[in-house]
């Protein structure tokens, strides 16, 4: 009987145990009901964990009374007591990332919610399919307050300008990479970037003092995270091609050319027999490949990130290509010495090697300057190299045959660069932190130029073969010592940083050149010893030092009242010792009014008002511009033997009174989150005024100055503007979307030019006091004369015939000053060359592993001068012509275009407005579709497999008739003059990313 009871007891015990453990299943959703894949469901007691699938479903074996933890990065974790239910659905609340996001502001980080300055943040993860084919600046085009212009040729450096033109010199922002002042140019690997912060106002940028006048771009590269090794592979290939002109073919060109000669009372030219489509021959499909591998991981104390990258670009025209290799290592480790002491050390080092075959000609211009009748190769020119060029006895053109020039000239540039930093950090009592940072930028530059014997244009003088070799070394070192303090006292939150920085830079260049280079067969040697004649050498060195003291104090009370003060003292060797020191303070304040008890607006989740004022600096001069230079070129013969003696003379006057440009900036704005944190909104108004602008001053050569215009502190500039940044993020079931729209209005104004000057004149623009830089001043046209009667009737107010030599079909010019003749004095204001408005937009959609992204940019409120059109609309000098040119003839009296006349410039003077066009545009820069394979297909080894396709620059809405309305022109005086700028290439990218 006892045995039976014992067996019954075991059965009941087994049943009880079995009843306590059961399979729990359910779904994990966000607040809008969208399923969340990748949520970790953990049994707290045992550590057993499961992960939700792509539909947010999970299944886990649990016992009644156990605690389950549901966690996912970006969401608040939730702990649930399991009471034996069979099904349990959970809703996780998303963390407010925007307010908790940490922003790097120079020597410190700060929560975005506590920020009182104007900072724009670019996160590459938000544009996961972004393709950057040039420099880092290409990715920033959609941010408010930034003007970004790029070019499509390999190795081209784009131009980034923050909040308008505040100087006559370089407006390039200061780049800081992992805490070290450095560059982010064509040898920088975009794939290594974790985030980018753009410091736009004085409060944010003042900690960098004398170098922050053009704004600061802070780049943080990727770091390892705690966990097992993660291996990331990415590969992408991009096919690129250029837009094309609508140019005449051979037959149309012949008819227009013969008409031009006839109107010029000349016999038709003896035409070549060629039939060349120069665009088809010169332009080509280019391929850009980018391969990346990265390893990352670590423990709680030590972390690492190592990456390697290879990029190659074959170019979209003949004569150019580039290759780049980069290797990056970011490592850090730490150790706790008790509860209150922690020591950390680390390094961020990148090695890059960039090589580029530079263009020796401008193929964008050559394809319309060369004639369709001229062949690429001409055996009749064998003595001159065998290429087709113009001929005085046949079709004459001074255009360049790009095949000949790229054959007879060879230019190669290479750069081997090591940069980064090593640091040590000592943390005491969790409040004090001392950091020593040693940064370095070491570069070896190589340049080779080989000039072979041969001709590429008509009437070209003979040049012997020559070889130029150039070697340069740059060494930049920076030593930073900073002490940081952070402490919370009840409702008081205080943080501060103070530091000393010492930076040196040393650039030295050595070059040599010789003529008559020896050959082996048809190949030229590329060693200077293999050239025979006229040896020349040169060498120079630039040294620069900067010593700085700086500090910042941040204070917050109850998360409502925010205050910050920054001061930096810089001492630079670029100025006379009497003017070397500059002080750059800033002060800012913020009020999170939404934290106040009286603020009861349910649809506004967070609202912060902020304002700041500060002074920044720039030093847009050379290293030695304040020092007088002696030239050793003069020679003189003495004595009976006429012995040649070298002499020395000062050829350029120097201004020893140069001082800092000072940029005073006032900024006021607000940040808001609305409608359950779905809408982020920021608005900024700023006034940015630059005084003592460094300007090259024209002086008479009779003073002895013959080496360029010396700099003076002469001008004052002002930029005022409004910036708006908006982003809406929401989910509808499993469909997620976000829309970001950024817009800015920036108006430039010259306050003073100095020395009583009222204007600065270019041939096409004027820069006047009271107006913006580089406004268009051209002669206005009023159509064509349609008859002799119209010519005779065109008189000024005094009855003088204005264009007595005009004929029907000629251009009618406006006599603006009413003096009875058309001269340079008739130029009048015809618009701005700098855009007033900038637009950026990002659209993102996600659904079940698919994501779709669109990136748009736009510029408005300016005009562009179509330089190529002004060239191929000319008939006084032979070039190709527009295919849709509609010339006036007696049989076509209502034509759109003037009559063509060879060797007569009356209708094609370059200072008329006929080629001034509306420059407004909206461009779809990126259009991308991506797909992540479901996790159920990946197994345990693979973490992510992703494929995507990206289209660049395929769609542009504009009335501008050039190749690309978003062209790059670095001249601030007529920046919207298109002189045949290299357009941004159109392209398709196919990419894959695999993470283990």
Secondary structure, DSSP 8 states (H G I E B T S, - for coil): -HHHHHHHHHHHHHHHHHHHEEEEEEEEE-TTS-B-TT-EEEETTT--EEE--TTSEEEEEEETT-EEEEE-TTB--EEEE--S-SB--EE--B--HHHH-EEE-SS-EEEGGG--S-EEEE-GGGGTT---SS-GGGGGTTSTTEEEE---STT---EEEESS---SS----EEEETTEEE--STT--GGGEEEEEEE-SHHHHGGGGGG-TT-EEEEEE----SEEEEEEEEEEEEEEE-----B--HHHHHHHHHHHHHHTT------------HHHHHB--EEEEEEEEEEEEE-SSEEEEEEEEEEEE--SBTT-EEEEEEEEEEEEEEEESSSSEEEEEEEEEEEEEEEEE--SS-HHHHHHHS-TTS-SB-GGGGGGTSB----TTSS------HHHHHHHEEEEEEEEEEEEEEEEEEEETTTEEEEEEEEEEEEEEEEEEEE-S---STT------EEEEEEEEEEEEEEEEEEEEEEEETTEEEEEEEEEEEEEEEEEEEEEEEEEE-EETTEE--SGGGEEEEEEEEEEEEEEEEEEEEEEEEEEETTTEEEEEEEEEEEETTS-GGG-EEEEEEEEEEE-GGGSTT---TTEEEEEEEEEEEEEEE--S-TTTTS---B---EEEETTTTEEEE--B--S---TT---EEEEEEEEEEEEEETTTTEEEEEEEEEEEEEEEEEE----GGGT--S---EEEEEEEEEEEEEEEEEEEEEETTEEEEEEEEEEEEEEEEEE-STT--EEE-SSEEEETTS-TTEEEEB-EEEE--SHHHHHH-B-TT--BS-TT--TTSEEE--TT-SSS--GGG-EEEE-SS-SEEEEEEEEEEETTEEEEEEEEEEES-EEEEHHHHHHT--SS----BTT--B-BTTBTT-SB----TT--TT--TTBGGGEEE--EEEEEEEEEEEE--GGGTTTT-SEEEEEEEEEEEEEEE---SS-TT-----GGGTTEESS-----EEEEEEEEEE-
